[in-house]
């Protein structure tokens, strides 16, 4: 069994703290409902890549605007994390939009469509078989 690396533990803690801080402390009306979907911390703890998703409409403009708000709030968020988490050095926060969730939803809907069309085709074949049997 592989033990958790320190960077994994730090990333986990940052994800939890940022989820709360972004919801409660970032007071910008342009910021939508943001979910922190993951955090990757560099080996030297210099950087933390924070991946976010948005609830609701996900236009490129809205994504860009939310990322800009978070980028501007990064220093504030970092200082809040420093107060809450015992780290000698709090990593610099870099925000990214996590497209994997949207891609997953898209793939899931494509699979649902394919299954539905297969079922329709199967039903049509069954009807043809019944008519030929008469």
Buried (B, 14 or more C-beta within 10 A) or exposed (E): EEEEEEBBEBBBBBBBBBBEBBEEEBEEEEBBEBBBBBBBBBEEBEBBBBBBBBEEEBEEEBBEBBBBBBEEBBEEBBEBBEEEEEEEEBBBBBBBBBEEBBEEEEEEEEEEEEEEEEEEEEEEEEEEEEEEEE
